[in-house]
Amino acid sequence: MRFENYFETDAEGHSLPYLDEIIAKPKREDSVRLTALRTGQVHLINEMAPADVERFMKEHGAKYHTWPRHSAGYYLVFNWRRGVFQDKRLRTAAAHAIDREAIHQAVYYGQGEILNQCYPKGDPWYLEGVRSLEYDPDRAKAMLKEARAVGTAVKIIAHTNLAIARETVQVVQEGWNAVGFKATLELLDTAPVVAAFREGHFDAGFGGYTYRFDPNDFYARNLHSQSEWNRGNSGWHNERYDRLVEEAKRTVDMAQRKALYTEAQSIINVELPHFHLHDVVRTSAAVKELRGYQPGLGGALTYHGGGLRTASIGA
C-alpha cells in the first residue's frame, strides 16, 4: 500500500510513489509467468525465459514494453589447488575444447553474448582489446597427445537446481570427451557444491556472479590470492595480478583503472583460473499502460530514482 507521508517528490513536486498499491504474484514457472502477462492477470513480469524472448518479441513485441538487462556472468573454474588442472597444458587444452557458440545457442537461445571478461560490450567497464582462447578442438587433441594425457579423468561439479549450470556443463562435458578427456559430471545441491568448492573436491566447476557496479568487486574478491572466496574456489595465486588489482583499487581515474584491469584480465585468460563463458540477459516485460517504469541495472523492481517508485498505470 502507498505510504501517504513518503518524503520524496518528483521534479514537479508531486508525491511519490504514484501507484496506490502493488500486488505481487510469485510465479516460478516461466510459461505461467508469461501467460499471466498475456492474459492480463499481471501488468509486469520481471523475467521471461531465454527460449521465449525471440518468439515473444516477434509475435507480441509491439504490444508490450520490454527491458533487456545484463544481470550476471558465468565462467568455468579450474582447480589450482589439486588435481589434473594444475598442469597448464591441460587447462589450455580444456579451454580450447569448450564450444561457447554451442552454449550461446543451446543454453541461452541466442540471447546475451559470449564473454571473454566479466563485463559485456556496451558496459562502461568493458575492456577493449582483451582476447581469450578460441574453440579449437584439433588444437586441444594435439595438446593432450603432446602431454601424454589422452584419457585423463576430470570431474566437473555444478548446481543441480540451476538449469543454466546443468545445461552448460553438459556442453562442456561433451566437448571435453570429444577431444580425449574422460569427463564426468557431479550435479549437487547448494550445500554440497559449496563444500566441494571449499574442500577442493573437483577438477572444474561452474561459477558465476551477479552484476558488479565496481570491477574491484570481481577482480579482487574472486581472484586475489588473499581473498577468502578465491581460497575456496580456484586457489590461484599470481603476484603480478595481485599488484595490478591492488593498484586499480587505489586509482581514481577510470581510464587508468581500465588499463590496469585489462592487463589483469589478460593474465586470467592466459593462466586460466577462470574461463569466461557467457553473460545473462534478463528480459522484463509489461503492458503498454505501465508508464515511467525502468528496471534498475541490478534488476531491482524499485530503487532510488526509478522503478516502481516512478511508475503509473494509464490508458
N, C-alpha and C positions, 0 to 999 in steps of 0.2 A: 504494500500500500504506500501511496505517496505521503511523505512527511511534509506537512504544510509549512513547517518552520525551518526547512532546509535553507542553509545560509547562502548558497550560490545562486547567481543570476546569469542570464545570457548577456550578450553585448548591448541589447536594447533595454536591459533592466528587468526582463521577465523572469519569474522564479523558475528554477529547475528543481526536479525534472519535469518534463512536460506531461509524461504519461501519468495517469491516475493509479494504475495498478499493473503489475506484471505477474502473469501466471506461468510458472514453469511446469513443463510436462516431460520428464525424462523418458526418452525412448532409446533403448540400447541398440535395437536392430536398425541398420541403415535403411532398409526398404520401408520400414514402418515410419521412420522419421520423414522420408521423402514423400510418402503417401499422405502423411498428415499435412504437409505444406501444400501439396497439390489439391487436396480436398477441402482446404480452408479450415482445418482443425487448429492450425497454428499460423502465426504471421511470419515467424522466423525460425530457421534451423541453423545451428552453429556449425554443422559439418555434414557433408554428404560423402559417400564412398567414392574413391577414385574411379571405380568402374562405372559409376553413374554420371560423372561430370560431363563427358563429351556428349553423350546422348541427351542429357538434360538440357545442355546449352543449345544443341541443335533443334530440339523439339519444343522447348519451353522457355528458352533464354530471354526472349523478348517480353515475356510476361512477368519476369521476376528481376529483382536486384540480385547480383551475385558479387561476392568479395573473396577472391583467392588470396591467400597469405602464406608466406613461408613461416613455418612454425617449429621446425625441428630438422635434425640431420642424423644420418645413421652411418656407421662405419664398422669394419671388422677389426677386432682386437687380436693382435698376435702376442702370445705369451713369451716374454723375455726372461722370465724367472726360471723356467724349467721346460724340458721337452724339446721337440724337434725344431721348433721355430726360433731357437737360439741361433741357428745357422742361417745367416743372411741369404745364402743361395736358395734355401728352401722357402724363405719368406718371399723372396723376389719371384721365384717360380710360381708360388701360390697366388701372388698378386696378378701376374700375367695370365693366370688361368681363370680369373673372375670376369665374367661377361656382364659388365654393368649395363650394357644396352638391353640384354635379355631381362635383367632385373627391372629396368626402366619400363619395359613393355609388359612383362608378365605380372609384376607386383604392383606397379604404380599406374598401369594403363596409360602410359604416356604423359601423365601429369607430373609437374615439377621438373627437376633436371638432375643429371648425373653430377656429382660433386667431386672436386679434387682438393677441397679445403672445406672449412666449416661454414662459410657464407656463400650464398648463391649469387649469380650475376645480378647486378642492379642494386645490391645492398651496399650501403656506404662503406662497409668494411670488406667488401670483396677485394681480393688481392690479384692484380693483373700480373700476368707472366708466370704464374705457378703452373707446373707440369707434374703429372703423375704417370705411373706405369700404365701402358695401354694393354688391352686384351690381346694376347699373342700366345695362343696355346702351343704353337710349334716351338716357340722360344722356351716356354715352360717345360715341355717334354725334354728338350735338349739340355736344359739346366739340371733337371732331375737325373738324366743319364750321366752328365758330367760329374755330378756329385755322388753318383752311385747310390741314389736314393729312391729309385723306382720301387713302388710298393710300400713306401713309408706310411705307417698308420698315423692318422691325425684325428683328433676328436674336436668337434665343433659344438659349442653349447649356445643355447638361446632360450628366451622366454617362450613357454608353450602357449601362454594366454595372449600373445600378441601376434596377430595374423601376419603383419609385415615381417616380423622376425622369422617366423616359421617358413614363409614362402621365400624369403631372401636366402636363408641358409640352405634351403633345398637346391636353389640355383647354384650356390657356391659349391655344395657337395657334388653335384653333377659335373661341374666344370673341373673340380679337382680330381675326381675319379677318372675323368676322360684323359687327363694328362699323365696319370701314373701314381697318384696318391691313393691310399685306401682310407677314404674319409667316412667317418660315422657321425651321426647327429645325436645329441642328447638334449631333448627338449624338457625344460624344467619349470616348475612353478617359481614364483618370485623369490621366496626364501632360499630354496636350494640353489638357484642360479647365482644369487648374491654370494652365498657361501662358496660356491665353486670358483667364482672370480677371486674372492678374498684369499682362498687357500691355494689358488693356482692349479686347480684340477681341470685343466683344459689346455688345448693347443691353440684354438682360435675361438672367439666368441663374438656374438652380435652385440654391438654397443650403440648408444645414441645419446642425444642431448636435446633439450628444448632450446628455443631461440635465446642467444646471448646478446644482450644490449651492449656489453663491453667485451672485446676479444679476450681480455685477461681472464674472464670467467671460463673460457675454454682452454686457452693455451697454457695458463698457469695451473688451473685446477686439474685438468685432465692429464697433463703430460710432464709437468715439472717434477724433477726427481724427488723433491721433498714433499710433494703433495700426497696426502693420505689416500686420496682417490686413485692416483697412479700406482701407489704401492699395492693396492688391492685390485689392480686392473692389469695393465701390460707389465708394469715393473721396469719400464725403460729408463735409462739414465744416459743423458748426453750433456756434457758440461757446456758446450757451445750453445746449445739450445737453452739451457737454464739461464745463461748470461743474457741472451737475447730477450727472453720474455721478462726478465727482471728489469732490464733497461727500458723495455717498452712500457712497463707499468709506471715508470718514473717520468716518461716522456709525455709532454702536453701536446706538442704539435702532431696533428693527425697524420700528415704525410710521412713524418719521421717514424711514427709508430707503425704505419703500414709497411714501411721499408723493413723494419725490424721483424715484423710478423711474417713478411714474405720470405725472408731468409729462414726463419724458424719453420714455416710450413714446408719449405723446400727440403729441409733436413728430415722432417717427418716423412715426406713422400719418398725419400731415399732409404732411410733406416727402417721404416715401416713398423713402428709400434702400433699405429692405426693405419687402415687403408680406407679412405673415404669412399662411400658408395652412392648415396642419394639424399636429396632433401625431401622434406614432406610438405606438400602444399595442401592446406585445408581450405575447403570452399564453403563459405556460408551463403545462404540464400534467403530471400524474404520477398513478401508480396510488394508490389509497387506502391501500395498505400502507406508503407512504412517509410517515413521521411526522416532525414537527418541522422540516420544510423551509420556508423562506421566502426568496424571491429578494431580493437587495439592490435598492435604489432604482435603481441604475445598471445592474441586470441581472446582477450578479456571482453566479456559482454558489455561491461561498463567500466569506465576508467576516467581519470581526470581529463576533462576537455572533450569527451566524446562518448560513444557507445549509447547505451540505453538512457543515459542522463539527458542526452540531447535529441532523443528520438520522439517522433509523434506519429499518430495514425490519422491519415486524412484521405479524402476522396481524390 
